[in-house]
Amino acid sequence: MIGFNKPYLTGKETQYITDAVASGKISGNGKYTQLCQNFFEEEYNFRKCLLTTSCTDALEMAAILIDIQPGDEVIMPSYTFVSTANAFVLRGAKIIFADSNSQNPNIDVSKLESLVTHKTKAIVPVHYAGIACDMDGIMDIANRHNLFVIEDAAQAIDSFYTSSDGVKKALGSIGHLAAFSFHETKNIISGEGGMLVINDKQFTNRAEIIWEKGTNRSAFFRGEVDKYGWVDVGSSFLPSEVIAAFLWAQIEQLKKIQEKRKAIWNQYYNGLKEAVVDLSFKLPEIPNYATNNAHMFYLVFESLGKRNECISRLKNKDIHAVFHYLSLHKSPYYKDKYKGEELIWSNHYSDKLLRLPFYYELSKEDIELIISTIKNE
């Protein structure tokens, strides 16, 4: 059986977890938390990073930080994971779903401005498959309408965007806030785990308080206040040192992991590019302003039937390929609340996109078998 995903272990995870436990400080914000946060701040020019127990938690922190109130509107793609929406729904927001674009599942920036109203508070672009959204266009709309931008960069670690003036920036460093995931399906992992990135300095101090259950405990431990207490809303967003220690082992091997994943991506692409016309599917398209972090490899078929046929053919060879999101505006929870136009491209990807097996230990021989099975050779 060739599974869809297999978590990769570098070999030092348990060593660092043992070290964290032996230190006597395992409740979080210790040695390994600091190592991880410092790395991301220095490597990707993020202003401030806070590890969280999940990307969902990071998004929920972002919703609190921008003070989402009942009735506020938040624009995001319908083609995304439910956490993108839930974080804001929990604060009472109305979700305004936008369509994807025809080139890839990222949000269609040309449709955004028509969705902005006097109630709009934020735009949440999702960098699908680690490929950058058109951030120049998004930031322009946000700046003109005084909106916050929260990058859902769950899949986008070590991926970049080049702005129209030629400046290359890490995804997650452009919006006011950003959220990353280290779930076991991501490029680097900690089982569950995430990170909030704070790029707008107005949120720095409050983010740390929300992170520490609404207390100024972190400032107390740094000696900045004489005592700490309950000063704001918050929750238990801070992960344990066990999670951070696991993540640090992965971070140390980030370049090696990325090299291997890009090799896998390129083997898929080169092996399938000649079969595109005959087999009626499209390969991933990378805009010229985006880099590829090799988070996933997907195909977009011309019909639901063609996709199902390919899934069955792969399954018969014990190869597990899967589709992805169902459009949130058509979900059981939200379909009666959605009053907008039909989101054609979001539905297109829901019905026709197929993700192929993708993980570090996937062998060249396995990939060749997958490719030949797709080609029905």
N, C-alpha and C positions, 0 to 999 in steps of 0.2 A: 504493500500500500504506500503510495506517495501522498502524504497528507498535505493539507493546504498550508499549515504553519507548524513549525517546530522551534520552540524557544532555544536560542543559542547561549551556551554558558562559556565564558572565557577561561574558567578554571580557578579564578581567584575569589569568586563570590563568597564561598563558605569561609575562606581564610579571613576575608575582611569582616564578615559577619561575626566570626569568633572574636576578632580583635575588638569590634564594637561592644560585644557583650562583656568581654574582659575589662573594658574601660570603666564599667559601672555606670555609663551614661548611654542608655538605650531608648529613652523616651523621645528623642528628637532634638534637632538643632545643636548637635554635637560636632565632633571632628569630621565625620563623613558628609553630613549635611553641608557644612561650610566648604569642604573640598569641592563638592558638586556645584554648589551655587557660584563659587568663585570661578570655577572653570568656565561656566556658561557666560558669565559676565565678561570675562577677559577674552574668550575665544570668539564670541559673536557680538560683542559691543552692546550687550543688554545693560540698561542702566541698573536694574535691580532684579534679582531672581529669588524666588521662594519656592522650595520644593513643597509639593502637596501629595496627598494620598492618591489622587487621580487627576486626570485632566478635567473631569466633571467638577471636582472641587475648585480647581483653578478658575473655571468659568463662573462658578457660583460666587467666588470671591470677587471676580470682575463685575458681576451684576450688583453686588453690594457696594463696591467702590464707586461706581458711577451713579449710585443712588437711584436705582430703578424703582419706580413707584407704580401702583395699580393704574392702568390706563396708558402708561408709556408704550410707545411702539418701538420695536427692534426689528431691523431688516436683516434677513439671513437667507441663504439658499434653502430650498426645500429638500434638495438632494444632500443630506448630511445625516449624521448620527443624532439620535434623540437628545443626547446631552447638550448639544448646541442650543436647542430650544428650551429644554427643561430648566436650565440655569436661570433663565429670564422669566419663564412662566411661574416659577416658584416665588418670584418677587412681585407677581401681578401684571407682568407685561403682556401686551398683545403682540403676537408674532406676525410680521409681515413677510410672507415668503416670496422670494425672488426666483426667477428661472435660472437654469444653467445656460451656458453658451454652447454653440454648435461645435466648437473645437474640442472642448473638454468639459468635465462636470463642474468646473468652477463657476462662480456667480457671474451672470451677464451684466457687466457694468453699464452697458448702454441702456438697460432698463431701470437702473437704480433710482435716478432722479425723479422719475414719475411716481415712485413709491413713497417719497419723502413728504411728510405732512408736518403741521405744527406740533404734533404729538411725538414725532420721531426723536428718539434719544441716542440711538447707536446703530452702527452697521457692523455685522459680524461676518466677515469673509472667511471662508473655509478653504485652505490650501489643499485641495484634494490630491491624494497620491504624492504629497510633498511638492507639488508644482504650484508656483506662485500665481495668485490672482493678479489682475491689473491694479497694482497698488497705487500708481500715480492717479489713475482715474478715480479710485475709491477715496483717496485722501483729498483730492480736489473737491469732490462732492461734500465730504465731511467738513472740510474747512469752510466752504461757502455757506453751509447750513448749520455750522456750530454743533456738529455731531461727534460722538466718540467712536473710535474704531477699535474693535477688539478682534485680534487675529486668532482664529481657531487654527492653530498650527499643530494640532495633535499628531499629524503624519509628517511634519515638515522639518524635523531636526536636520541640521547640516544642509539646508537648502537655501538658495539665495535669489534675490530679485535685483535686476539692474534698472535703475530709474532712467527717465528720459534724458537726464543730464549726465548719464554714464557712471553714476555712483552705484557700486554693488553693495547691497545690504542683506544681512541674514534675515530670513523670514522670522517673524516674531519681534523684530527690532524696529518696525515701521509704524505700527499702530500705537495708540495710547497704552494698550495692554495686550497681552498675548497669553495663550494657554497651550502647553505641550503635554503629550502623553508618553509614558514609558510602560504602557501595557505590553503584555507578552507578544503581541503581534507587531510591535513597532521595531524600528531599526536598532535602537538600544533600549533595554528593558530593565524593569525591577519587579516583574510580576504584575502588580498594579503600581501606579505611581504617576505623578504629573508635576507640572511646574507652572507657576504664574510668573510672567515677565512684566515688570513695571517700567515703562519707558517715559512716562510723564511724571515728573518729580512731584507734582501736587498729590500723587497717590502713595508715595513711598512710605511715609510714616504710618498712615492709616492702614495700609496693606499689612504691615507687620503686626499691628494690633488685632486686626480681623483674623489673621493667621494664628494668633495666640489666644483664641477664644474670647476676643474682645478686651484683653488686658494689655498693659504696657510691661509685661513680664520681660521681654527681650531687652528693653531699655534698662530695666532694673538690673539684669545680669551683666550689662555693660557698665554699670555704675553711673548711668545718666540720671536716674531718679533714686530717691531714698527708699521708696517702697512701691509696690505695684498693686493695682486694683482693677476693677471693672470700669473701663472708660468708654466702651463702644460696643456695638453688636459684633458678633464673631462666632466662630465655631471651631471644632477640632480638625483643622485643615492640615496641621503639621504632621508629617510622617515620622515613623520611628527611625532610629539609626540603623536598624536592620535593613530597611528598605533603601536608605541612602548608601549603606555599605555595599549592597548588591549593585546599585546603580554605578558606584564609583569604579567597580571592576569592569563594567561595560564601557564607561567613559574612557578608561585607559586604553581600550582597544578600538575606539571609535574609527580611527583612520583605517585600520585593518578590516573592520566590519564593512565599512563603506566601500572599500576597494572590491571586496568579494561580492557585495550586493550589486554593484555597478556592472561587474563582469557577468553576473547572472542575467541582469536586465538586458545587457547588450547581446548575450547569446540568444535570448528569446527574440529580441527585435530582429537581429540578422537572420535568424532561422525562419522567421515568419513573414518577412517583408515581401518576399517574392510570391507568397500565397494569398496576399490580401485580396486581389481582384477575383481570383477563382473561388475563394471560400466566403466571399461576401461579408467581410468584417474589416474594421479599421483598427490600426495600432494607435497607441497613445501619441498625442501631439504635444510637443514641448514648445511653448511660445519663445520667441527669441530673447525675451527679457527674463526668462526663468532658467534655473539649473534643475538637474534631475538628481534627487537624492536616493533613487532606486528603492522607494518604499514599497512599491507594488508593481506588478505588470498586469495590465488588463487588455481585453479585446472588447470592441463594441460591434455587435452583429447587426445585420440589416433588419432582423426580425426576432421576436420572442421565440418563434419556432426554431430558427437557426441556432439560437443560443441553447435552447433545451436539447437539441440534437447533439450539439458539441459536448454538453455536460454528460449526456448519456454515453457518448462514445468514450469519453475519458473515464467515466465510472466503470465501464466494462473492462478497462485496463487497470483498475484499482488506483485511479488518479482522482484526487479530490479537488475539483475546481468549484468556486462558489460565486454567486452574484453578490450584490452589495446592498446599498440602501433602498428602501421603498420610500417614495416621496412622502415627506412628513405632512404635506397639506392634504394627502389622501388617507392618512392614518385613521384608525378608529377613533382616537382621542380628538383629532383636530378637524376632521372632514366637515363636521357640522358648523365649525367656527370659521372655516375659510370661505371668504366671499369674493376672492379675487379672480383673475382670469385663469384659464387653463395654462398650466406650466408645461409646455410641450417638450422641452428638452430635458427637464427633470424626469418626466415620465419615460422619455426615450432611454435615459441611462438606467432607470429602474428596471425596464423591460429587456434591455439589450446588452448591458455591460456584464462581463464575466472576468473574474479575477483568477489568475493561474497560481499554482503552488509557488511560494516564494519564501525561502529562508536560507540562512547562512550555509547550512550543511547539505543543501540540494546539490547533487553531483552533476557534472556535465552529461553523464550518461542518462540520468533521470530527465534532464531538460531535453535532451535529444528525443527520448521516448515520448515526452509530452508533445513536443513539436510535431513529430511524425504522426502521432495519434490525432492531433488537430487537423493535420493535412490528410488524414485517413489513408496513410500509406501502408 
